[in-house]
Amino acid sequence: MNSKKKAIVHYGVLSFIAFVFLLFYSYSTSPLFSNNFGVLDSSLFMLIGKGITKGYMPYLNLFDHKGPILFFIEAFGWLIMPNRLGNFFIQWVFMVANLTLIFKIGQLFLNKKWSWVPIIFFLLILTVTFEGGNLTEEYSLPFLFLPLYLSLKSLKEESNGKAQHPPLYALIYGICFTLLIFIRLNNAVLIGAIILVIMIHLLINKAYRNFFDNVLTFLSGSIFIFSGIAIYFLMNNAFGEMLYATFLFNFKYAETAKGITTVADLLYFFYYVSPVIFSGVMGLYYCLKKEKKTIGLLLAVASMVTFFSLSMGGNYYHYFILTTPCFVLGIVLFIDLTLEKGKELWQKGHRIITMGVLTLFLITSGIYMSLSYLATREVADLIINQPQKEYYDTALSTASLIPLVDRNSVLGYSVPAGWFIMTDIMPCYKYFTLQEWWGLYDPNVISETNEMLEKNPPKWIVMANNKQTNQKIYDILAEKYQLITKDKVVTLYHLITE
């Protein structure tokens, strides 16, 4: 078999692996799971994407505090094919890109046979952290793996004693960095680490002209993406709202977020962040054992900033998807070092450090294998029992009481966004879910919602049955609305007309 045919077979296998993984683990979009929209975030993103295809403006008509690039991706998926399958296709394209880039990173250091190993461990981490898919961390991965691959390729191809970095790569870093900033700010920290290490490398080696060329091309890529986003929102009179939601709201969230507050939280965090603990140590070990130390330094710095970035957020499974680029590179470098200096690593003076690195890898693998078993059992249960079916049937039954002519005047209050997707209703107000949670970080969410209900009340309100802290809404409901029906999850109210 010639090289072209082998390449086709390799990428065909990668595409198949990506499809099978998503089929079973992306329960928010996979056709195996009927009317399951995953965790609340996934359905929220999908609904805003659907809204864009119907002329709604993110932040102005439908609010969330993620960046606009995410919603454009969701809208593109909805345009390809509504009701999740288009999103599933987009996920498949992104996952194929991830696996391809991981394979190519492996080939920078290893032969093709060994290059499959990091893919296995990448998928192992995802089985635990994927949470049904269609989340910001998943969509960020190709924009992280591409700069990682290009930076490693540049460092590997450098001649001894001559530091050079292609400005074209810096252009791509700028594009990827800004795309990630406008998906979710924290997701871009890996690229920040790559840029920092490359800059230090060029300056130490007095490659000043190349340094400034790279700075200019990075800024060019960044400005190109930002300009496109800015023009779109300025044209639609939503630029300020976009900046507020994407950045300012999240700064408020970061200021008041509890993060790690208990011993249980700390243990939980260390379990899930263990891939970057291993990779950080592996980066330092690689620095000690290799003449070209910049690659090891890059991994160590990237692992460190990823660790601290994750420590500042909540302990949500899907956040730890961001550990995979460092973990993948850590595995690649460990195999590379073992194949090149196998016997030397086990000699006296090196044995303890080698055992320490190996132990960290085995602990991380053991943690994720056990968690993967539990996660896979949960997925199997979802496939067999389809627990969302009852919720779907109930949502349709409740929504059937709303006349078709009134469906443009329905407000959800603390109702999951998936309810609107299931019933094919678009909410009439930008704060249509999570009002109580958003209100913790910006009280204007509650006050503006209450003001709207006072001055321009919608014809219908669908409200979650659990007790709400916004007492004002109960006063408004008692004064202006009639209870129509109450199911296990939501209560439906209709505006009383004179």
VOMAR-140893 format. One record per residue (C-alpha): residue in one letter; x, y, z. Coordinates in nm, 3 decimals. Example, Ala and Ser with C-alpha at 12.3 -4.5 7.8 and 13.67 -1.06 7.14 Angstrom:
BEGIN
<A <1.230 -0.450 0.780>>
<S <1.367 -0.106 0.714>>
//
This chain:
BEGIN
<M <0.000 0.000 0.000>>
<N <0.147 0.336 -0.105>>
<S <0.177 0.634 0.128>>
<K <-0.131 0.814 -0.007>>
<K <-0.352 0.511 0.044>>
<K <-0.211 0.463 0.394>>
<A <-0.287 0.828 0.476>>
<I <-0.644 0.787 0.350>>
<V <-0.686 0.475 0.564>>
<H <-0.543 0.651 0.872>>
<Y <-0.770 0.954 0.838>>
<G <-1.065 0.731 0.755>>
<V <-1.008 0.541 1.079>>
<L <-0.978 0.869 1.272>>
<S <-1.305 0.991 1.120>>
<F <-1.478 0.667 1.215>>
<I <-1.345 0.681 1.572>>
<A <-1.469 1.041 1.602>>
<F <-1.816 0.940 1.477>>
<V <-1.848 0.641 1.711>>
<F <-1.730 0.839 2.013>>
<L <-1.982 1.117 1.950>>
<L <-2.259 0.869 1.873>>
<F <-2.235 0.728 2.225>>
<Y <-2.106 1.014 2.437>>
<S <-2.258 1.325 2.280>>
<Y <-2.605 1.259 2.417>>
<S <-2.706 1.623 2.367>>
<T <-2.691 1.579 1.987>>
<S <-2.652 1.209 1.902>>
<P <-2.941 1.038 1.718>>
<L <-2.917 0.751 1.971>>
<F <-3.072 0.977 2.237>>
<S <-3.421 1.098 2.160>>
<N <-3.499 1.452 2.275>>
<N <-3.206 1.471 2.514>>
<F <-3.037 1.810 2.503>>
<G <-2.761 1.732 2.753>>
<V <-2.673 1.958 3.043>>
<L <-2.855 2.290 3.065>>
<D <-2.573 2.485 2.897>>
<S <-2.590 2.276 2.580>>
<S <-2.961 2.339 2.522>>
<L <-2.913 2.708 2.599>>
<F <-2.638 2.741 2.337>>
<M <-2.845 2.547 2.087>>
<L <-3.152 2.765 2.141>>
<I <-2.953 3.084 2.084>>
<G <-2.806 2.930 1.767>>
<K <-3.157 2.844 1.651>>
<G <-3.265 3.200 1.735>>
<I <-2.991 3.348 1.515>>
<T <-3.125 3.149 1.217>>
<K <-3.467 3.306 1.285>>
<G <-3.340 3.663 1.304>>
<Y <-3.284 3.695 1.679>>
<M <-2.979 3.890 1.792>>
<P <-2.757 3.733 2.061>>
<Y <-2.748 3.936 2.384>>
<L <-3.009 4.182 2.257>>
<N <-3.293 3.929 2.215>>
<L <-3.148 3.618 2.380>>
<F <-2.897 3.644 2.664>>
<D <-2.612 3.427 2.776>>
<H <-2.261 3.511 2.897>>
<K <-2.063 3.305 2.646>>
<G <-1.894 3.461 2.343>>
<P <-2.058 3.510 2.002>>
<I <-1.834 3.266 1.812>>
<L <-1.997 2.982 2.006>>
<F <-2.343 3.096 1.900>>
<F <-2.236 3.133 1.537>>
<I <-2.113 2.771 1.547>>
<E <-2.448 2.664 1.694>>
<A <-2.638 2.862 1.430>>
<F <-2.434 2.706 1.150>>
<G <-2.520 2.361 1.283>>
<W <-2.890 2.453 1.298>>
<L <-2.874 2.581 0.940>>
<I <-2.722 2.255 0.817>>
<M <-2.998 2.052 0.982>>
<P <-3.232 2.160 1.265>>
<N <-3.299 1.965 1.584>>
<R <-2.946 1.867 1.686>>
<L <-2.826 1.667 1.384>>
<G <-2.656 1.966 1.224>>
<N <-2.479 2.031 1.553>>
<F <-2.377 1.665 1.563>>
<F <-2.218 1.708 1.218>>
<I <-2.025 2.018 1.333>>
<Q <-1.903 1.826 1.639>>
<W <-1.787 1.542 1.414>>
<V <-1.585 1.782 1.197>>
<F <-1.427 1.935 1.507>>
<M <-1.351 1.594 1.658>>
<V <-1.188 1.471 1.336>>
<A <-0.972 1.784 1.344>>
<N <-0.876 1.710 1.707>>
<L <-0.778 1.351 1.638>>
<T <-0.588 1.447 1.323>>
<L <-0.388 1.714 1.505>>
<I <-0.312 1.479 1.796>>
<F <-0.191 1.219 1.547>>
<K <0.028 1.479 1.375>>
<I <0.169 1.597 1.710>>
<G <0.257 1.236 1.781>>
<Q <0.431 1.202 1.445>>
<L <0.657 1.497 1.523>>
<F <0.824 1.279 1.786>>
<L <0.714 0.919 1.725>>
<N <0.644 0.672 1.447>>
<K <0.286 0.616 1.329>>
<K <0.230 0.313 1.550>>
<W <0.312 0.499 1.869>>
<S <0.116 0.806 1.753>>
<W <-0.211 0.622 1.820>>
<V <-0.138 0.602 2.194>>
<P <-0.212 0.968 2.283>>
<I <-0.542 0.943 2.093>>
<I <-0.653 0.660 2.324>>
<F <-0.582 0.866 2.636>>
<F <-0.740 1.177 2.485>>
<L <-1.065 0.985 2.436>>
<L <-1.036 0.839 2.786>>
<I <-1.037 1.190 2.936>>
<L <-1.331 1.289 2.717>>
<T <-1.547 0.992 2.824>>
<V <-1.542 1.142 3.174>>
<T <-1.555 1.515 3.099>>
<F <-1.772 1.537 2.786>>
<E <-2.105 1.576 2.970>>
<G <-2.314 1.516 2.662>>
<G <-2.109 1.747 2.439>>
<N <-2.196 2.068 2.256>>
<L <-2.011 2.277 2.514>>
<T <-1.752 2.554 2.486>>
<E <-1.452 2.343 2.586>>
<E <-1.523 2.087 2.315>>
<Y <-1.549 2.351 2.043>>
<S <-1.230 2.516 2.170>>
<L <-1.010 2.210 2.124>>
<P <-0.920 2.244 1.752>>
<F <-0.821 2.608 1.815>>
<L <-0.590 2.484 2.093>>
<F <-0.442 2.181 1.920>>
<L <-0.359 2.371 1.599>>
<P <-0.132 2.634 1.768>>
<L <0.017 2.359 1.985>>
<Y <0.103 2.152 1.679>>
<L <0.247 2.447 1.484>>
<S <0.460 2.570 1.777>>
<L <0.603 2.220 1.832>>
<K <0.665 2.180 1.459>>
<S <0.853 2.511 1.453>>
<L <1.067 2.418 1.754>>
<K <1.142 2.073 1.615>>
<E <1.251 2.213 1.278>>
<E <1.485 2.481 1.417>>
<S <1.851 2.447 1.333>>
<N <2.086 2.424 1.629>>
<G <2.171 2.767 1.761>>
<K <1.927 2.948 1.532>>
<A <1.590 3.048 1.675>>
<Q <1.329 3.120 1.408>>
<H <0.951 3.109 1.423>>
<P <0.737 3.142 1.105>>
<P <0.527 3.461 1.122>>
<L <0.247 3.274 0.942>>
<Y <0.213 3.053 1.250>>
<A <0.182 3.363 1.469>>
<L <-0.098 3.484 1.239>>
<I <-0.281 3.155 1.306>>
<Y <-0.219 3.191 1.681>>
<G <-0.377 3.537 1.669>>
<I <-0.681 3.405 1.485>>
<C <-0.723 3.107 1.718>>
<F <-0.661 3.314 2.032>>
<T <-0.927 3.569 1.941>>
<L <-1.177 3.303 1.836>>
<L <-1.132 3.144 2.178>>
<I <-1.161 3.478 2.359>>
<F <-1.501 3.513 2.192>>
<I <-1.604 3.160 2.284>>
<R <-1.498 3.165 2.648>>
<L <-1.214 3.377 2.785>>
<N <-1.057 3.108 3.008>>
<N <-1.029 2.864 2.720>>
<A <-0.753 3.070 2.556>>
<V <-0.489 3.042 2.831>>
<L <-0.298 2.761 2.659>>
<I <-0.229 2.983 2.358>>
<G <-0.114 3.256 2.594>>
<A <0.142 3.010 2.736>>
<I <0.259 2.911 2.387>>
<I <0.304 3.276 2.287>>
<L <0.492 3.355 2.609>>
<V <0.740 3.069 2.562>>
<I <0.796 3.147 2.192>>
<M <0.857 3.516 2.273>>
<I <1.108 3.430 2.547>>
<H <1.279 3.182 2.316>>
<L <1.320 3.438 2.037>>
<L <1.439 3.716 2.270>>
<I <1.693 3.497 2.452>>
<N <1.835 3.394 2.113>>
<K <1.840 3.759 1.995>>
<A <1.608 3.693 1.701>>
<Y <1.470 4.045 1.734>>
<R <1.353 4.093 1.376>>
<N <1.173 3.760 1.378>>
<F <1.021 3.850 1.716>>
<F <0.868 4.174 1.584>>
<D <0.748 4.003 1.265>>
<N <0.566 3.750 1.480>>
<V <0.416 4.019 1.704>>
<L <0.279 4.202 1.399>>
<T <0.130 3.892 1.237>>
<F <-0.024 3.777 1.567>>
<L <-0.190 4.116 1.608>>
<S <-0.303 4.108 1.244>>
<G <-0.479 3.774 1.298>>
<S <-0.636 3.894 1.620>>
<I <-0.754 4.226 1.471>>
<F <-0.897 4.045 1.168>>
<I <-1.127 3.830 1.382>>
<F <-1.217 4.109 1.624>>
<S <-1.303 4.343 1.335>>
<G <-1.547 4.093 1.187>>
<I <-1.720 4.043 1.521>>
<A <-1.728 4.417 1.597>>
<I <-1.872 4.509 1.257>>
<Y <-2.150 4.249 1.289>>
<F <-2.262 4.370 1.631>>
<L <-2.219 4.740 1.554>>
<M <-2.438 4.697 1.246>>
<N <-2.701 4.532 1.466>>
<N <-2.676 4.785 1.753>>
<A <-2.563 4.517 1.999>>
<F <-2.189 4.581 2.036>>
<G <-2.211 4.706 2.394>>
<E <-2.441 4.419 2.495>>
<M <-2.199 4.169 2.340>>
<L <-1.898 4.309 2.526>>
<Y <-2.091 4.318 2.852>>
<A <-2.207 3.957 2.830>>
<T <-1.880 3.815 2.698>>
<F <-1.648 3.995 2.938>>
<L <-1.798 4.223 3.204>>
<F <-2.063 3.978 3.326>>
<N <-1.797 3.707 3.353>>
<F <-1.571 3.937 3.555>>
<K <-1.860 3.983 3.800>>
<Y <-1.906 3.606 3.806>>
<A <-1.535 3.550 3.872>>
<E <-1.535 3.802 4.158>>
<T <-1.816 3.627 4.345>>
<A <-1.763 3.263 4.243>>
<K <-1.688 3.039 4.540>>
<G <-1.447 2.805 4.362>>
<I <-1.279 2.548 4.589>>
<T <-1.409 2.596 4.946>>
<T <-1.408 2.250 5.108>>
<V <-1.174 1.954 5.143>>
<A <-1.415 1.753 4.925>>
<D <-1.393 2.022 4.654>>
<L <-1.014 2.013 4.675>>
<L <-0.999 1.634 4.637>>
<Y <-1.246 1.648 4.351>>
<F <-1.037 1.915 4.180>>
<F <-0.712 1.720 4.213>>
<Y <-0.873 1.405 4.075>>
<Y <-0.987 1.583 3.762>>
<V <-0.686 1.811 3.716>>
<S <-0.438 1.523 3.752>>
<P <-0.361 1.514 3.374>>
<V <-0.192 1.856 3.391>>
<I <-0.010 1.770 3.712>>
<F <0.147 1.479 3.525>>
<S <0.214 1.689 3.213>>
<G <0.370 1.975 3.414>>
<V <0.614 1.739 3.584>>
<M <0.678 1.567 3.250>>
<G <0.763 1.903 3.093>>
<L <1.023 1.974 3.359>>
<Y <1.162 1.620 3.326>>
<Y <1.192 1.666 2.950>>
<C <1.386 1.989 3.009>>
<L <1.635 1.797 3.222>>
<K <1.687 1.517 2.972>>
<K <1.691 1.698 2.637>>
<E <1.937 1.945 2.486>>
<K <1.651 2.143 2.329>>
<K <1.470 2.249 2.642>>
<T <1.211 2.486 2.493>>
<I <0.960 2.209 2.419>>
<G <0.972 2.086 2.778>>
<L <0.943 2.445 2.902>>
<L <0.641 2.502 2.678>>
<L <0.466 2.198 2.827>>
<A <0.554 2.297 3.184>>
<V <0.428 2.656 3.143>>
<A <0.114 2.546 2.955>>
<S <0.034 2.292 3.228>>
<M <0.087 2.551 3.501>>
<V <-0.143 2.816 3.348>>
<T <-0.407 2.551 3.271>>
<F <-0.393 2.431 3.632>>
<F <-0.437 2.781 3.777>>
<S <-0.706 2.873 3.527>>
<L <-0.908 2.564 3.622>>
<S <-0.854 2.627 3.994>>
<M <-1.032 2.963 3.964>>
<G <-1.349 2.813 3.818>>
<G <-1.611 2.576 3.953>>
<N <-1.568 2.200 3.962>>
<Y <-1.770 2.124 3.649>>
<Y <-1.667 1.809 3.464>>
<H <-1.653 1.971 3.121>>
<Y <-1.403 2.237 3.233>>
<F <-1.142 1.961 3.258>>
<I <-1.164 1.892 2.885>>
<L <-0.905 2.171 2.875>>
<T <-0.647 1.940 3.037>>
<T <-0.630 1.723 2.724>>
<P <-0.382 1.922 2.508>>
<C <-0.119 1.921 2.784>>
<F <-0.191 1.558 2.875>>
<V <-0.157 1.448 2.512>>
<L <0.178 1.627 2.475>>
<G <0.296 1.491 2.809>>
<I <0.230 1.135 2.691>>
<V <0.403 1.197 2.358>>
<L <0.715 1.336 2.528>>
<F <0.720 1.054 2.782>>
<I <0.713 0.792 2.504>>
<D <0.975 0.989 2.306>>
<L <1.207 1.006 2.606>>
<T <1.155 0.639 2.692>>
<L <1.226 0.519 2.337>>
<E <1.537 0.737 2.305>>
<K <1.691 0.699 2.651>>
<G <1.518 0.394 2.794>>
<K <1.807 0.232 2.981>>
<E <1.954 0.562 3.096>>
<L <1.625 0.659 3.264>>
<W <1.644 0.357 3.495>>
<Q <2.005 0.399 3.597>>
<K <2.105 0.511 3.945>>
<G <2.043 0.883 3.987>>
<H <1.759 0.887 3.733>>
<R <1.548 0.598 3.856>>
<I <1.361 0.785 4.133>>
<I <1.254 1.072 3.905>>
<T <1.149 0.831 3.629>>
<M <0.946 0.628 3.879>>
<G <0.783 0.949 4.004>>
<V <0.677 1.057 3.655>>
<L <0.554 0.707 3.572>>
<T <0.360 0.690 3.898>>
<L <0.187 1.021 3.823>>
<F <0.089 0.890 3.481>>
<L <-0.046 0.562 3.625>>
<I <-0.241 0.745 3.898>>
<T <-0.398 0.978 3.640>>
<S <-0.482 0.688 3.410>>
<G <-0.627 0.488 3.699>>
<I <-0.844 0.778 3.815>>
<Y <-0.984 0.837 3.468>>
<M <-1.033 0.468 3.390>>
<S <-1.247 0.425 3.701>>
<L <-1.439 0.747 3.630>>
<S <-1.478 0.642 3.266>>
<Y <-1.638 0.315 3.374>>
<L <-1.895 0.506 3.580>>
<A <-1.959 0.760 3.304>>
<T <-2.005 0.487 3.044>>
<R <-2.259 0.310 3.267>>
<E <-2.455 0.634 3.290>>
<V <-2.448 0.673 2.911>>
<A <-2.568 0.315 2.868>>
<D <-2.853 0.387 3.108>>
<L <-2.951 0.693 2.903>>
<I <-2.956 0.487 2.583>>
<I <-3.163 0.206 2.732>>
<N <-3.410 0.401 2.946>>
<Q <-3.435 0.732 2.754>>
<P <-3.536 0.921 3.073>>
<Q <-3.597 1.244 2.880>>
<K <-3.898 1.094 2.701>>
<E <-4.135 1.163 2.991>>
<Y <-4.010 1.521 3.019>>
<Y <-4.054 1.565 2.642>>
<D <-4.409 1.428 2.644>>
<T <-4.502 1.645 2.940>>
<A <-4.352 1.956 2.780>>
<L <-4.552 1.895 2.460>>
<S <-4.869 1.842 2.661>>
<T <-4.822 2.168 2.853>>
<A <-4.724 2.365 2.540>>
<S <-5.032 2.237 2.355>>
<L <-5.243 2.461 2.581>>
<I <-5.074 2.769 2.431>>
<P <-5.253 2.875 2.109>>
<L <-5.031 2.899 1.801>>
<V <-5.110 3.271 1.765>>
<D <-4.975 3.334 2.117>>
<R <-4.647 3.143 2.085>>
<N <-4.452 3.460 2.015>>
<S <-4.544 3.583 2.365>>
<V <-4.410 3.313 2.599>>
<L <-4.162 3.382 2.879>>
<G <-3.973 3.111 3.060>>
<Y <-3.870 3.171 3.420>>
<S <-3.598 2.937 3.552>>
<V <-3.710 2.685 3.289>>
<P <-3.435 2.488 3.108>>
<A <-3.376 2.610 2.754>>
<G <-3.437 2.252 2.634>>
<W <-3.808 2.303 2.711>>
<F <-3.827 2.566 2.436>>
<I <-3.641 2.347 2.185>>
<M <-3.867 2.049 2.258>>
<T <-4.183 2.255 2.215>>
<D <-4.052 2.455 1.916>>
<I <-4.130 2.784 2.091>>
<M <-3.896 3.084 2.095>>
<P <-3.896 3.289 2.418>>
<C <-4.019 3.647 2.391>>
<Y <-3.765 3.809 2.625>>
<K <-3.385 3.799 2.641>>
<Y <-3.374 3.670 3.000>>
<F <-3.566 3.348 2.937>>
<T <-3.391 3.101 3.171>>
<L <-3.152 3.099 3.469>>
<Q <-3.279 3.439 3.585>>
<E <-3.221 3.356 3.951>>
<W <-2.867 3.233 3.885>>
<W <-2.774 3.524 3.657>>
<G <-2.930 3.759 3.914>>
<L <-2.677 3.648 4.175>>
<Y <-2.403 3.816 3.970>>
<D <-2.604 4.099 3.816>>
<P <-2.919 4.207 4.007>>
<N <-3.030 4.400 3.697>>
<V <-3.137 4.068 3.544>>
<I <-3.410 4.035 3.808>>
<S <-3.506 4.403 3.821>>
<E <-3.530 4.434 3.442>>
<T <-3.736 4.115 3.419>>
<N <-3.974 4.240 3.686>>
<E <-4.003 4.576 3.512>>
<M <-4.087 4.406 3.184>>
<L <-4.354 4.196 3.355>>
<E <-4.506 4.510 3.505>>
<K <-4.505 4.725 3.191>>
<N <-4.525 4.481 2.901>>
<P <-4.633 4.142 3.037>>
<P <-4.621 3.843 2.799>>
<K <-4.939 3.645 2.739>>
<W <-4.792 3.327 2.883>>
<I <-4.534 3.243 3.150>>
<V <-4.380 2.901 3.201>>
<M <-4.214 2.886 3.543>>
<A <-4.015 2.615 3.720>>
<N <-4.200 2.462 4.016>>
<N <-3.911 2.497 4.260>>
<K <-3.924 2.797 4.493>>
<Q <-3.785 3.119 4.341>>
<T <-3.607 3.386 4.544>>
<N <-3.761 3.667 4.338>>
<Q <-4.072 3.729 4.550>>
<K <-4.189 4.004 4.316>>
<I <-4.272 3.756 4.042>>
<Y <-4.521 3.579 4.270>>
<D <-4.693 3.911 4.336>>
<I <-4.714 3.979 3.962>>
<L <-4.848 3.630 3.892>>
<A <-5.115 3.668 4.164>>
<E <-5.220 4.007 4.027>>
<K <-5.204 3.956 3.650>>
<Y <-5.202 3.585 3.568>>
<Q <-5.420 3.279 3.592>>
<L <-5.276 2.935 3.664>>
<I <-5.362 2.707 3.370>>
<T <-5.180 2.383 3.451>>
<K <-4.900 2.243 3.663>>
<D <-4.695 1.935 3.579>>
<K <-4.405 1.775 3.763>>
<V <-4.154 2.034 3.642>>
<V <-4.324 2.360 3.535>>
<T <-4.636 2.566 3.591>>
<L <-4.812 2.743 3.304>>
<Y <-4.974 3.085 3.360>>
<H <-5.192 3.293 3.124>>
<L <-5.229 3.671 3.131>>
<I <-5.572 3.781 3.256>>
<T <-5.734 4.011 3.004>>
<E <-6.007 4.260 3.085>>
//
